[in-house]
Structures are given as C-alpha cells and as structure tokens.
Amino acid sequence: MKLISENPVIATLNNEELRGFDWIKSKGEITKKEYSDNFGYSDKKSERHLKKLVTLNIIILVGKGPSSKYIFK
C-alpha cells in the first residue's frame, strides 16, 4: 500500500511516477530536463509522467517551452 500522502490520487501513480513525484516534492521545483537527467528517462517518458502529475493537480506547470518549471503544490 502506498501511503506517503493523505491525497488519494497518489495511490493512482505507478512506482516510477511515485518516485518522480517524491523527487519533485523534495526539490520543490524542477524542469523536464532535470527530471529526465535524474531518472535517465527519455524526453517523451518524462513528459508523460509530468503531464500526468499536472493533470492530477499535484504539481503545477509554470511557463512554456524549455524554461517551464514544474512546481510541487
């Protein structure tokens, strides 16, 4: 059972997404490139993970393009 947050959407994350979410939470703010580099994921996979976290409303996307940031809520 995944219990790192009271937020029920956390339980919908797979193990890789959960690791990513926990890392973003510890950093506070990251870029897609930092996410890709940290986990060794392709840009596409990183984008998929980050988009899901934004859609679930547990991180926020600020900006557009390469300068955009993903921020823990």
PyMOL Python script that loads the backbone (N, CA, C, O; Angstrom):
from pymol import cmd

cmd.read_pdbstr("""\
ATOM      1  N   MET A   1       0.839  -1.187   0.000  1.00  0.00           N
ATOM      2  CA  MET A   1       0.000   0.000   0.000  1.00  0.00           C
ATOM      3  C   MET A   1       0.883   1.249   0.000  1.00  0.00           C
ATOM      4  O   MET A   1       1.834   1.339   0.776  1.00  0.00           O
ATOM      5  N   LYS A   2       0.572   2.200  -0.858  1.00  0.00           N
ATOM      6  CA  LYS A   2       1.319   3.447  -0.953  1.00  0.00           C
ATOM      7  C   LYS A   2       0.685   4.467  -0.013  1.00  0.00           C
ATOM      8  O   LYS A   2      -0.462   4.867  -0.206  1.00  0.00           O
ATOM      9  N   LEU A   3       1.422   4.878   0.985  1.00  0.00           N
ATOM     10  CA  LEU A   3       0.884   5.868   1.911  1.00  0.00           C
ATOM     11  C   LEU A   3       1.962   6.907   2.209  1.00  0.00           C
ATOM     12  O   LEU A   3       2.605   6.870   3.258  1.00  0.00           O
ATOM     13  N   ILE A   4       2.147   7.836   1.266  1.00  0.00           N
ATOM     14  CA  ILE A   4       3.095   8.907   1.508  1.00  0.00           C
ATOM     15  C   ILE A   4       2.380  10.243   1.584  1.00  0.00           C
ATOM     16  O   ILE A   4       2.998  11.281   1.821  1.00  0.00           O
ATOM     17  N   SER A   5       1.066  10.206   1.381  1.00  0.00           N
ATOM     18  CA  SER A   5       0.292  11.438   1.392  1.00  0.00           C
ATOM     19  C   SER A   5      -1.157  11.112   1.724  1.00  0.00           C
ATOM     20  O   SER A   5      -1.620   9.993   1.504  1.00  0.00           O
ATOM     21  N   GLU A   6      -1.851  12.081   2.244  1.00  0.00           N
ATOM     22  CA  GLU A   6      -3.279  11.936   2.505  1.00  0.00           C
ATOM     23  C   GLU A   6      -4.089  12.089   1.218  1.00  0.00           C
ATOM     24  O   GLU A   6      -5.280  11.778   1.193  1.00  0.00           O
ATOM     25  N   ASN A   7      -3.447  12.569   0.149  1.00  0.00           N
ATOM     26  CA  ASN A   7      -4.111  12.797  -1.123  1.00  0.00           C
ATOM     27  C   ASN A   7      -4.387  11.453  -1.807  1.00  0.00           C
ATOM     28  O   ASN A   7      -3.442  10.728  -2.119  1.00  0.00           O
ATOM     29  N   PRO A   8      -5.663  11.101  -2.048  1.00  0.00           N
ATOM     30  CA  PRO A   8      -5.992   9.793  -2.621  1.00  0.00           C
ATOM     31  C   PRO A   8      -5.482   9.579  -4.049  1.00  0.00           C
ATOM     32  O   PRO A   8      -5.351   8.430  -4.472  1.00  0.00           O
ATOM     33  N   VAL A   9      -5.191  10.637  -4.804  1.00  0.00           N
ATOM     34  CA  VAL A   9      -4.693  10.453  -6.170  1.00  0.00           C
ATOM     35  C   VAL A   9      -3.282   9.867  -6.185  1.00  0.00           C
ATOM     36  O   VAL A   9      -2.863   9.305  -7.196  1.00  0.00           O
ATOM     37  N   ILE A  10      -2.558   9.987  -5.102  1.00  0.00           N
ATOM     38  CA  ILE A  10      -1.205   9.422  -5.019  1.00  0.00           C
ATOM     39  C   ILE A  10      -1.252   7.914  -5.258  1.00  0.00           C
ATOM     40  O   ILE A  10      -0.336   7.356  -5.863  1.00  0.00           O
ATOM     41  N   ALA A  11      -2.295   7.258  -4.796  1.00  0.00           N
ATOM     42  CA  ALA A  11      -2.433   5.807  -4.963  1.00  0.00           C
ATOM     43  C   ALA A  11      -2.607   5.403  -6.428  1.00  0.00           C
ATOM     44  O   ALA A  11      -2.443   4.228  -6.755  1.00  0.00           O
ATOM     45  N   THR A  12      -2.933   6.343  -7.314  1.00  0.00           N
ATOM     46  CA  THR A  12      -3.103   6.026  -8.735  1.00  0.00           C
ATOM     47  C   THR A  12      -1.783   6.028  -9.491  1.00  0.00           C
ATOM     48  O   THR A  12      -1.742   5.637 -10.657  1.00  0.00           O
ATOM     49  N   LEU A  13      -0.709   6.458  -8.851  1.00  0.00           N
ATOM     50  CA  LEU A  13       0.597   6.521  -9.511  1.00  0.00           C
ATOM     51  C   LEU A  13       1.289   5.158  -9.508  1.00  0.00           C
ATOM     52  O   LEU A  13       1.203   4.409  -8.535  1.00  0.00           O
ATOM     53  N   ASN A  14       1.979   4.844 -10.617  1.00  0.00           N
ATOM     54  CA  ASN A  14       2.788   3.625 -10.610  1.00  0.00           C
ATOM     55  C   ASN A  14       4.091   3.921  -9.860  1.00  0.00           C
ATOM     56  O   ASN A  14       4.325   5.059  -9.454  1.00  0.00           O
ATOM     57  N   ASN A  15       4.928   2.916  -9.678  1.00  0.00           N
ATOM     58  CA  ASN A  15       6.137   3.094  -8.865  1.00  0.00           C
ATOM     59  C   ASN A  15       7.084   4.152  -9.429  1.00  0.00           C
ATOM     60  O   ASN A  15       7.655   4.930  -8.664  1.00  0.00           O
ATOM     61  N   GLU A  16       7.265   4.198 -10.758  1.00  0.00           N
ATOM     62  CA  GLU A  16       8.146   5.199 -11.362  1.00  0.00           C
ATOM     63  C   GLU A  16       7.588   6.610 -11.165  1.00  0.00           C
ATOM     64  O   GLU A  16       8.329   7.532 -10.826  1.00  0.00           O
ATOM     65  N   GLU A  17       6.280   6.773 -11.377  1.00  0.00           N
ATOM     66  CA  GLU A  17       5.643   8.076 -11.190  1.00  0.00           C
ATOM     67  C   GLU A  17       5.720   8.510  -9.729  1.00  0.00           C
ATOM     68  O   GLU A  17       5.920   9.687  -9.430  1.00  0.00           O
ATOM     69  N   LEU A  18       5.563   7.562  -8.839  1.00  0.00           N
ATOM     70  CA  LEU A  18       5.636   7.852  -7.407  1.00  0.00           C
ATOM     71  C   LEU A  18       7.038   8.322  -7.016  1.00  0.00           C
ATOM     72  O   LEU A  18       7.190   9.268  -6.244  1.00  0.00           O
ATOM     73  N   ARG A  19       8.058   7.652  -7.556  1.00  0.00           N
ATOM     74  CA  ARG A  19       9.441   8.083  -7.310  1.00  0.00           C
ATOM     75  C   ARG A  19       9.658   9.492  -7.834  1.00  0.00           C
ATOM     76  O   ARG A  19      10.288  10.321  -7.177  1.00  0.00           O
ATOM     77  N   GLY A  20       9.127   9.758  -9.034  1.00  0.00           N
ATOM     78  CA  GLY A  20       9.248  11.076  -9.631  1.00  0.00           C
ATOM     79  C   GLY A  20       8.558  12.139  -8.805  1.00  0.00           C
ATOM     80  O   GLY A  20       9.115  13.211  -8.567  1.00  0.00           O
ATOM     81  N   PHE A  21       7.341  11.840  -8.366  1.00  0.00           N
ATOM     82  CA  PHE A  21       6.588  12.775  -7.533  1.00  0.00           C
ATOM     83  C   PHE A  21       7.337  13.068  -6.237  1.00  0.00           C
ATOM     84  O   PHE A  21       7.433  14.222  -5.819  1.00  0.00           O
ATOM     85  N   ASP A  22       7.866  12.030  -5.603  1.00  0.00           N
ATOM     86  CA  ASP A  22       8.592  12.191  -4.345  1.00  0.00           C
ATOM     87  C   ASP A  22       9.839  13.054  -4.563  1.00  0.00           C
ATOM     88  O   ASP A  22      10.175  13.880  -3.715  1.00  0.00           O
ATOM     89  N   TRP A  23      10.528  12.866  -5.698  1.00  0.00           N
ATOM     90  CA  TRP A  23      11.720  13.651  -6.012  1.00  0.00           C
ATOM     91  C   TRP A  23      11.357  15.119  -6.225  1.00  0.00           C
ATOM     92  O   TRP A  23      12.030  16.012  -5.711  1.00  0.00           O
ATOM     93  N   ILE A  24      10.283  15.365  -6.991  1.00  0.00           N
ATOM     94  CA  ILE A  24       9.830  16.741  -7.219  1.00  0.00           C
ATOM     95  C   ILE A  24       9.457  17.391  -5.890  1.00  0.00           C
ATOM     96  O   ILE A  24       9.784  18.551  -5.638  1.00  0.00           O
ATOM     97  N   LYS A  25       8.775  16.634  -5.054  1.00  0.00           N
ATOM     98  CA  LYS A  25       8.375  17.133  -3.727  1.00  0.00           C
ATOM     99  C   LYS A  25       9.612  17.542  -2.914  1.00  0.00           C
ATOM    100  O   LYS A  25       9.590  18.565  -2.230  1.00  0.00           O
ATOM    101  N   SER A  26      10.677  16.758  -2.986  1.00  0.00           N
ATOM    102  CA  SER A  26      11.889  17.066  -2.221  1.00  0.00           C
ATOM    103  C   SER A  26      12.632  18.275  -2.788  1.00  0.00           C
ATOM    104  O   SER A  26      13.284  19.006  -2.043  1.00  0.00           O
ATOM    105  N   LYS A  27      12.538  18.489  -4.101  1.00  0.00           N
ATOM    106  CA  LYS A  27      13.221  19.614  -4.751  1.00  0.00           C
ATOM    107  C   LYS A  27      12.399  20.898  -4.709  1.00  0.00           C
ATOM    108  O   LYS A  27      12.949  21.995  -4.610  1.00  0.00           O
ATOM    109  N   GLY A  28      11.074  20.754  -4.784  1.00  0.00           N
ATOM    110  CA  GLY A  28      10.193  21.919  -4.781  1.00  0.00           C
ATOM    111  C   GLY A  28       9.894  22.442  -6.174  1.00  0.00           C
ATOM    112  O   GLY A  28       8.763  22.828  -6.469  1.00  0.00           O
ATOM    113  N   GLU A  29      10.923  22.456  -7.047  1.00  0.00           N
ATOM    114  CA  GLU A  29      10.765  22.993  -8.394  1.00  0.00           C
ATOM    115  C   GLU A  29      11.809  22.344  -9.304  1.00  0.00           C
ATOM    116  O   GLU A  29      12.987  22.276  -8.954  1.00  0.00           O
ATOM    117  N   ILE A  30      11.370  21.867 -10.474  1.00  0.00           N
ATOM    118  CA  ILE A  30      12.284  21.213 -11.412  1.00  0.00           C
ATOM    119  C   ILE A  30      11.904  21.569 -12.856  1.00  0.00           C
ATOM    120  O   ILE A  30      10.838  22.125 -13.116  1.00  0.00           O
ATOM    121  N   THR A  31      12.802  21.234 -13.778  1.00  0.00           N
ATOM    122  CA  THR A  31      12.495  21.327 -15.205  1.00  0.00           C
ATOM    123  C   THR A  31      12.340  19.914 -15.751  1.00  0.00           C
ATOM    124  O   THR A  31      12.722  18.944 -15.097  1.00  0.00           O
ATOM    125  N   LYS A  32      11.776  19.800 -16.954  1.00  0.00           N
ATOM    126  CA  LYS A  32      11.653  18.478 -17.578  1.00  0.00           C
ATOM    127  C   LYS A  32      13.033  17.869 -17.815  1.00  0.00           C
ATOM    128  O   LYS A  32      13.211  16.661 -17.661  1.00  0.00           O
ATOM    129  N   LYS A  33      14.006  18.692 -18.186  1.00  0.00           N
ATOM    130  CA  LYS A  33      15.358  18.196 -18.423  1.00  0.00           C
ATOM    131  C   LYS A  33      15.966  17.631 -17.141  1.00  0.00           C
ATOM    132  O   LYS A  33      16.598  16.575 -17.163  1.00  0.00           O
ATOM    133  N   GLU A  34      15.776  18.328 -16.034  1.00  0.00           N
ATOM    134  CA  GLU A  34      16.287  17.826 -14.749  1.00  0.00           C
ATOM    135  C   GLU A  34      15.636  16.492 -14.404  1.00  0.00           C
ATOM    136  O   GLU A  34      16.301  15.581 -13.910  1.00  0.00           O
ATOM    137  N   TYR A  35      14.346  16.379 -14.664  1.00  0.00           N
ATOM    138  CA  TYR A  35      13.622  15.119 -14.405  1.00  0.00           C
ATOM    139  C   TYR A  35      14.200  14.010 -15.272  1.00  0.00           C
ATOM    140  O   TYR A  35      14.499  12.924 -14.775  1.00  0.00           O
ATOM    141  N   SER A  36      14.359  14.277 -16.567  1.00  0.00           N
ATOM    142  CA  SER A  36      14.915  13.294 -17.498  1.00  0.00           C
ATOM    143  C   SER A  36      16.315  12.864 -17.078  1.00  0.00           C
ATOM    144  O   SER A  36      16.626  11.674 -17.031  1.00  0.00           O
ATOM    145  N   ASP A  37      17.152  13.848 -16.775  1.00  0.00           N
ATOM    146  CA  ASP A  37      18.536  13.561 -16.384  1.00  0.00           C
ATOM    147  C   ASP A  37      18.612  12.773 -15.087  1.00  0.00           C
ATOM    148  O   ASP A  37      19.410  11.843 -14.975  1.00  0.00           O
ATOM    149  N   ASN A  38      17.798  13.130 -14.112  1.00  0.00           N
ATOM    150  CA  ASN A  38      17.836  12.465 -12.811  1.00  0.00           C
ATOM    151  C   ASN A  38      17.461  10.992 -12.906  1.00  0.00           C
ATOM    152  O   ASN A  38      18.086  10.148 -12.264  1.00  0.00           O
ATOM    153  N   PHE A  39      16.448  10.682 -13.702  1.00  0.00           N
ATOM    154  CA  PHE A  39      15.959   9.304 -13.773  1.00  0.00           C
ATOM    155  C   PHE A  39      16.455   8.540 -15.004  1.00  0.00           C
ATOM    156  O   PHE A  39      16.250   7.330 -15.103  1.00  0.00           O
ATOM    157  N   GLY A  40      17.103   9.234 -15.939  1.00  0.00           N
ATOM    158  CA  GLY A  40      17.585   8.582 -17.154  1.00  0.00           C
ATOM    159  C   GLY A  40      16.465   8.233 -18.117  1.00  0.00           C
ATOM    160  O   GLY A  40      16.599   7.304 -18.914  1.00  0.00           O
ATOM    161  N   TYR A  41      15.363   8.966 -18.052  1.00  0.00           N
ATOM    162  CA  TYR A  41      14.215   8.729 -18.927  1.00  0.00           C
ATOM    163  C   TYR A  41      14.356   9.529 -20.209  1.00  0.00           C
ATOM    164  O   TYR A  41      15.050  10.545 -20.252  1.00  0.00           O
ATOM    165  N   SER A  42      13.685   9.056 -21.255  1.00  0.00           N
ATOM    166  CA  SER A  42      13.606   9.827 -22.499  1.00  0.00           C
ATOM    167  C   SER A  42      12.746  11.062 -22.247  1.00  0.00           C
ATOM    168  O   SER A  42      11.999  11.124 -21.270  1.00  0.00           O
ATOM    169  N   ASP A  43      12.863  12.049 -23.148  1.00  0.00           N
ATOM    170  CA  ASP A  43      12.032  13.253 -23.026  1.00  0.00           C
ATOM    171  C   ASP A  43      10.552  12.890 -23.048  1.00  0.00           C
ATOM    172  O   ASP A  43       9.757  13.447 -22.291  1.00  0.00           O
ATOM    173  N   LYS A  44      10.188  11.947 -23.923  1.00  0.00           N
ATOM    174  CA  LYS A  44       8.785  11.547 -24.078  1.00  0.00           C
ATOM    175  C   LYS A  44       8.251  10.945 -22.771  1.00  0.00           C
ATOM    176  O   LYS A  44       7.157  11.289 -22.324  1.00  0.00           O
ATOM    177  N   LYS A  45       9.031  10.048 -22.170  1.00  0.00           N
ATOM    178  CA  LYS A  45       8.596   9.408 -20.924  1.00  0.00           C
ATOM    179  C   LYS A  45       8.494  10.436 -19.797  1.00  0.00           C
ATOM    180  O   LYS A  45       7.547  10.411 -19.011  1.00  0.00           O
ATOM    181  N   SER A  46       9.459  11.323 -19.724  1.00  0.00           N
ATOM    182  CA  SER A  46       9.423  12.373 -18.698  1.00  0.00           C
ATOM    183  C   SER A  46       8.202  13.259 -18.885  1.00  0.00           C
ATOM    184  O   SER A  46       7.516  13.605 -17.923  1.00  0.00           O
ATOM    185  N   GLU A  47       7.942  13.618 -20.125  1.00  0.00           N
ATOM    186  CA  GLU A  47       6.784  14.456 -20.427  1.00  0.00           C
ATOM    187  C   GLU A  47       5.486  13.765 -20.017  1.00  0.00           C
ATOM    188  O   GLU A  47       4.583  14.402 -19.474  1.00  0.00           O
ATOM    189  N   ARG A  48       5.396  12.473 -20.277  1.00  0.00           N
ATOM    190  CA  ARG A  48       4.205  11.696 -19.920  1.00  0.00           C
ATOM    191  C   ARG A  48       3.999  11.693 -18.398  1.00  0.00           C
ATOM    192  O   ARG A  48       2.888  11.915 -17.916  1.00  0.00           O
ATOM    193  N   HIS A  49       5.075  11.440 -17.652  1.00  0.00           N
ATOM    194  CA  HIS A  49       4.987  11.434 -16.184  1.00  0.00           C
ATOM    195  C   HIS A  49       4.555  12.806 -15.663  1.00  0.00           C
ATOM    196  O   HIS A  49       3.632  12.912 -14.856  1.00  0.00           O
ATOM    197  N   LEU A  50       5.231  13.847 -16.134  1.00  0.00           N
ATOM    198  CA  LEU A  50       4.954  15.192 -15.639  1.00  0.00           C
ATOM    199  C   LEU A  50       3.547  15.645 -16.007  1.00  0.00           C
ATOM    200  O   LEU A  50       2.868  16.290 -15.208  1.00  0.00           O
ATOM    201  N   LYS A  51       3.113  15.307 -17.212  1.00  0.00           N
ATOM    202  CA  LYS A  51       1.763  15.675 -17.638  1.00  0.00           C
ATOM    203  C   LYS A  51       0.717  15.012 -16.736  1.00  0.00           C
ATOM    204  O   LYS A  51      -0.279  15.634 -16.367  1.00  0.00           O
ATOM    205  N   LYS A  52       0.955  13.743 -16.386  1.00  0.00           N
ATOM    206  CA  LYS A  52       0.010  13.044 -15.505  1.00  0.00           C
ATOM    207  C   LYS A  52      -0.046  13.717 -14.131  1.00  0.00           C
ATOM    208  O   LYS A  52      -1.126  13.892 -13.568  1.00  0.00           O
ATOM    209  N   LEU A  53       1.107  14.091 -13.599  1.00  0.00           N
ATOM    210  CA  LEU A  53       1.144  14.743 -12.285  1.00  0.00           C
ATOM    211  C   LEU A  53       0.442  16.099 -12.317  1.00  0.00           C
ATOM    212  O   LEU A  53      -0.215  16.486 -11.351  1.00  0.00           O
ATOM    213  N   VAL A  54       0.584  16.818 -13.433  1.00  0.00           N
ATOM    214  CA  VAL A  54      -0.116  18.104 -13.594  1.00  0.00           C
ATOM    215  C   VAL A  54      -1.618  17.860 -13.699  1.00  0.00           C
ATOM    216  O   VAL A  54      -2.410  18.562 -13.071  1.00  0.00           O
ATOM    217  N   THR A  55      -2.012  16.860 -14.495  1.00  0.00           N
ATOM    218  CA  THR A  55      -3.429  16.538 -14.674  1.00  0.00           C
ATOM    219  C   THR A  55      -4.080  16.138 -13.348  1.00  0.00           C
ATOM    220  O   THR A  55      -5.235  16.476 -13.088  1.00  0.00           O
ATOM    221  N   LEU A  56      -3.333  15.422 -12.519  1.00  0.00           N
ATOM    222  CA  LEU A  56      -3.849  15.015 -11.206  1.00  0.00           C
ATOM    223  C   LEU A  56      -3.838  16.171 -10.204  1.00  0.00           C
ATOM    224  O   LEU A  56      -4.305  16.034  -9.073  1.00  0.00           O
ATOM    225  N   ASN A  57      -3.296  17.309 -10.641  1.00  0.00           N
ATOM    226  CA  ASN A  57      -3.283  18.514  -9.823  1.00  0.00           C
ATOM    227  C   ASN A  57      -2.426  18.380  -8.564  1.00  0.00           C
ATOM    228  O   ASN A  57      -2.762  18.921  -7.511  1.00  0.00           O
ATOM    229  N   ILE A  58      -1.306  17.647  -8.688  1.00  0.00           N
ATOM    230  CA  ILE A  58      -0.401  17.528  -7.534  1.00  0.00           C
ATOM    231  C   ILE A  58       0.915  18.273  -7.763  1.00  0.00           C
ATOM    232  O   ILE A  58       1.704  18.455  -6.835  1.00  0.00           O
ATOM    233  N   ILE A  59       1.145  18.707  -9.018  1.00  0.00           N
ATOM    234  CA  ILE A  59       2.203  19.657  -9.312  1.00  0.00           C
ATOM    235  C   ILE A  59       1.632  20.694 -10.270  1.00  0.00           C
ATOM    236  O   ILE A  59       0.579  20.482 -10.872  1.00  0.00           O
ATOM    237  N   ILE A  60       2.334  21.815 -10.407  1.00  0.00           N
ATOM    238  CA  ILE A  60       1.879  22.906 -11.265  1.00  0.00           C
ATOM    239  C   ILE A  60       2.921  23.148 -12.350  1.00  0.00           C
ATOM    240  O   ILE A  60       4.121  23.135 -12.076  1.00  0.00           O
ATOM    241  N   LEU A  61       2.470  23.365 -13.569  1.00  0.00           N
ATOM    242  CA  LEU A  61       3.341  23.755 -14.674  1.00  0.00           C
ATOM    243  C   LEU A  61       3.305  25.271 -14.790  1.00  0.00           C
ATOM    244  O   LEU A  61       2.236  25.870 -14.908  1.00  0.00           O
ATOM    245  N   VAL A  62       4.488  25.886 -14.755  1.00  0.00           N
ATOM    246  CA  VAL A  62       4.593  27.333 -14.881  1.00  0.00           C
ATOM    247  C   VAL A  62       5.495  27.642 -16.076  1.00  0.00           C
ATOM    248  O   VAL A  62       6.637  27.187 -16.135  1.00  0.00           O
ATOM    249  N   GLY A  63       4.973  28.413 -17.019  1.00  0.00           N
ATOM    250  CA  GLY A  63       5.741  28.795 -18.189  1.00  0.00           C
ATOM    251  C   GLY A  63       5.527  27.846 -19.352  1.00  0.00           C
ATOM    252  O   GLY A  63       4.762  26.885 -19.268  1.00  0.00           O
ATOM    253  N   LYS A  64       6.230  28.145 -20.452  1.00  0.00           N
ATOM    254  CA  LYS A  64       6.130  27.328 -21.656  1.00  0.00           C
ATOM    255  C   LYS A  64       7.517  27.105 -22.224  1.00  0.00           C
ATOM    256  O   LYS A  64       8.429  27.903 -22.007  1.00  0.00           O
ATOM    257  N   GLY A  65       7.664  26.013 -22.950  1.00  0.00           N
ATOM    258  CA  GLY A  65       8.930  25.729 -23.607  1.00  0.00           C
ATOM    259  C   GLY A  65      10.005  25.279 -22.640  1.00  0.00           C
ATOM    260  O   GLY A  65       9.715  24.836 -21.529  1.00  0.00           O
ATOM    261  N   PRO A  66      11.260  25.398 -23.079  1.00  0.00           N
ATOM    262  CA  PRO A  66      12.386  24.894 -22.274  1.00  0.00           C
ATOM    263  C   PRO A  66      12.531  25.572 -20.917  1.00  0.00           C
ATOM    264  O   PRO A  66      13.125  25.001 -20.002  1.00  0.00           O
ATOM    265  N   SER A  67      11.999  26.777 -20.775  1.00  0.00           N
ATOM    266  CA  SER A  67      12.141  27.487 -19.498  1.00  0.00           C
ATOM    267  C   SER A  67      11.021  27.162 -18.508  1.00  0.00           C
ATOM    268  O   SER A  67      10.986  27.720 -17.412  1.00  0.00           O
ATOM    269  N   SER A  68      10.106  26.262 -18.886  1.00  0.00           N
ATOM    270  CA  SER A  68       8.996  25.947 -17.983  1.00  0.00           C
ATOM    271  C   SER A  68       9.490  25.179 -16.764  1.00  0.00           C
ATOM    272  O   SER A  68      10.481  24.452 -16.823  1.00  0.00           O
ATOM    273  N   LYS A  69       8.784  25.356 -15.676  1.00  0.00           N
ATOM    274  CA  LYS A  69       9.110  24.709 -14.398  1.00  0.00           C
ATOM    275  C   LYS A  69       7.921  23.912 -13.913  1.00  0.00           C
ATOM    276  O   LYS A  69       6.770  24.267 -14.168  1.00  0.00           O
ATOM    277  N   TYR A  70       8.208  22.844 -13.221  1.00  0.00           N
ATOM    278  CA  TYR A  70       7.185  22.038 -12.559  1.00  0.00           C
ATOM    279  C   TYR A  70       7.386  22.236 -11.069  1.00  0.00           C
ATOM    280  O   TYR A  70       8.476  22.016 -10.541  1.00  0.00           O
ATOM    281  N   ILE A  71       6.324  22.654 -10.401  1.00  0.00           N
ATOM    282  CA  ILE A  71       6.426  23.054  -9.001  1.00  0.00           C
ATOM    283  C   ILE A  71       5.499  22.188  -8.149  1.00  0.00           C
ATOM    284  O   ILE A  71       4.340  21.964  -8.498  1.00  0.00           O
ATOM    285  N   PHE A  72       6.027  21.711  -7.039  1.00  0.00           N
ATOM    286  CA  PHE A  72       5.225  20.940  -6.080  1.00  0.00           C
ATOM    287  C   PHE A  72       4.229  21.874  -5.420  1.00  0.00           C
ATOM    288  O   PHE A  72       4.585  22.962  -4.969  1.00  0.00           O
ATOM    289  N   LYS A  73       2.953  21.432  -5.366  1.00  0.00           N
ATOM    290  CA  LYS A  73       1.897  22.250  -4.755  1.00  0.00           C
ATOM    291  C   LYS A  73       1.939  22.184  -3.253  1.00  0.00           C
ATOM    292  O   LYS A  73       1.120  22.815  -2.584  1.00  0.00           O
TER     293      LYS A  73
END
""", "prot")
cmd.dss("prot")
cmd.show_as("cartoon", "prot")
cmd.util.cbc("prot")
cmd.orient("prot")
